[in-house]
């Protein structure tokens, strides 16, 4: 029984999803407040449909991000995920999207745009 359990747990650790680094197209954040969406491909078995995601800035500030599965592998894991962010001017990159093993209980930082 112990060997069987070890074999069943091995694929989970082998296919753990790595964080993804995101860069703004053109190297700069939008000049005005805008909604931004993008997609991320994942290796087979690395991300499950209920995997929570964390988006952080280069300085470690957590940002609110919406996440949803877009396509699935035959094993039911996520092949592509979609993401959306309310970007504000000056939101410097790079940003890091990290799949989490458990839901992140700490609230994300709310960034407020106060005008030009």
PyMOL commands that set and color helices and strands:
alter all, ss='L'
color gray80, all
select helices_A, chain A and resi 2-14+25-27
alter helices_A, ss='H'
color red, helices_A
select strands_A, chain A and resi 20-22+34-41+53-56+62-63+66-72+78-87+95-99
alter strands_A, ss='S'
color yellow, strands_A
deselect
rebuild
show_as cartoon
